[in-house]
């Protein structure tokens, strides 16, 4: 069955303006025609041929002029409003994102204004995010570039000693080689992490999303860490409450959790309990990792994440995992529309991760 399109409010307003202008112009035409008819009757027999042609011309033209004038009067507010909208839209070419178009009425033009305002808000947020990201990257690159000089200088110094054979013994030479090699490996790792963090901060990052049970993924990752946790005599308790189906980039999210477990391993107290819970809360998969931590100030993780742009490279090189690794984890989780934070006191720390879940298709 064929459907007929229902005219919108703006179309109805224009149709009414046309109809009103038409009837006013027809009224003017009939009025002028009546006047001309009476004039011709009163002057019957007179030589007024030329005047008659001129009068008929006026009778034909005046109603058209009246139609145009009446129509323009009726639509002048809409025309002015459209001109106002055009002027506001043109401001965006001058990077003026503070504009807000006043919405007048409830027709299609008003709806268009609402959509334009929403579009401006999205553009503004995107622009501010771009500027913020660029500033963060600029600060990070400046900070890390300055901090890289010291370890590179140290490596060069060790190699200089080795090249010029200034070591007093073979043992000292081997020690210099070992230190220079280890520093090179860690420095290379930090540079790779910096590149990865910068790439994740880009708006053009693409995730290869697949549907995976988050609890299943955590079990697979824990299998790799279990021998190391057992060496520390940690009591591992895992509580997975049902399936948590998440649309994820498996490789990136697995790497994020690897970094988090490395952080847990580094700061966990020996002979303590490591409790891992996975549960669903309001369409969110909530993961909590609790353990007794050593030598760790309150909100250490939160502080590290907030100051990710102020990383001390020399300090980071003293550890197996750098603070930048946690920054990468935070970025990956945020790309999955999730959150990462820490709670607790000076003894028991709990890392929280939230990631949106999806409903399984039946």
Rosetta blueprint (number, residue, H / E / L):
1 X L
2 X L
3 X L
4 X L
5 X L
6 X L
7 X L
8 X L
9 X H
10 X H
11 X H
12 X H
13 X H
14 X H
15 X H
16 X H
17 X H
18 X H
19 X H
20 X H
21 X H
22 X H
23 X H
24 X H
25 X H
26 X H
27 X H
28 X H
29 X H
30 X H
31 X H
32 X H
33 X H
34 X H
35 X H
36 X H
37 X H
38 X H
39 X H
40 X H
41 X H
42 X H
43 X L
44 X L
45 X L
46 X L
47 X L
48 X L
49 X H
50 X H
51 X H
52 X H
53 X H
54 X H
55 X H
56 X H
57 X H
58 X H
59 X H
60 X H
61 X H
62 X H
63 X H
64 X H
65 X H
66 X H
67 X H
68 X H
69 X H
70 X H
71 X H
72 X H
73 X H
74 X H
75 X H
76 X H
77 X H
78 X H
79 X H
80 X H
81 X H
82 X H
83 X H
84 X H
85 X H
86 X H
87 X H
88 X H
89 X H
90 X H
91 X H
92 X H
93 X H
94 X H
95 X L
96 X L
97 X L
98 X L
99 X L
100 X L
101 X L
102 X L
103 X L
104 X L
105 X L
106 X L
107 X L
108 X H
109 X H
110 X H
111 X H
112 X H
113 X H
114 X H
115 X H
116 X H
117 X H
118 X H
119 X H
120 X H
121 X H
122 X H
123 X H
124 X H
125 X H
126 X H
127 X H
128 X H
129 X H
130 X H
131 X H
132 X H
133 X H
134 X H
135 X H
136 X H
137 X H
138 X H
139 X H
140 X H
141 X H
142 X H
143 X H
144 X H
145 X H
146 X H
147 X H
148 X H
149 X H
150 X H
151 X H
152 X H
153 X H
154 X H
155 X H
156 X H
157 X H
158 X H
159 X H
160 X H
161 X H
162 X H
163 X H
164 X L
165 X L
166 X L
167 X L
168 X L
169 X L
170 X H
171 X H
172 X H
173 X H
174 X H
175 X H
176 X H
177 X H
178 X H
179 X H
180 X H
181 X H
182 X H
183 X H
184 X H
185 X H
186 X H
187 X H
188 X H
189 X H
190 X H
191 X H
192 X H
193 X H
194 X H
195 X H
196 X H
197 X H
198 X H
199 X H
200 X H
201 X L
202 X L
203 X L
204 X L
205 X L
206 X L
207 X L
208 X L
209 X E
210 X E
211 X E
212 X E
213 X E
214 X H
215 X H
216 X H
217 X H
218 X H
219 X H
220 X H
221 X H
222 X H
223 X H
224 X H
225 X H
226 X H
227 X H
228 X H
229 X H
230 X H
231 X H
232 X L
233 X L
234 X L
235 X E
236 X E
237 X E
238 X E
239 X E
240 X E
241 X L
242 X L
243 X L
244 X L
245 X E
246 X E
247 X E
248 X E
249 X E
250 X H
251 X H
252 X H
253 X H
254 X H
255 X H
256 X H
257 X H
258 X H
259 X H
260 X H
261 X H
262 X H
263 X H
264 X H
265 X H
266 X H
267 X H
268 X E
269 X L
270 X L
271 X L
272 X L
273 X E
274 X E
275 X E
276 X E
277 X E
278 X E
279 X E
280 X E
281 X E
282 X L
283 X L
284 X E
285 X E
286 X E
287 X E
288 X E
289 X E
290 X E
291 X E
292 X E
293 X E
294 X L
295 X L
296 X L
297 X L
298 X L
299 X L
300 X H
301 X H
302 X H
303 X H
304 X H
305 X H
306 X H
307 X L
308 X H
309 X H
310 X H
311 X L
312 X L
313 X H
314 X H
315 X H
316 X H
317 X L
318 X L
319 X L
320 X L
321 X L
322 X L
323 X H
324 X H
325 X H
326 X H
327 X H
328 X H
329 X H
330 X H
331 X H
332 X H
333 X H
334 X H
335 X H
336 X L
337 X L
338 X L
339 X E
340 X E
341 X E
342 X E
343 X E
344 X E
345 X L
346 X L
347 X L
348 X E
349 X E
350 X E
351 X E
352 X E
353 X E
354 X E
355 X E
356 X E
357 X L
358 X L
359 X L
360 X L
361 X L
362 X L
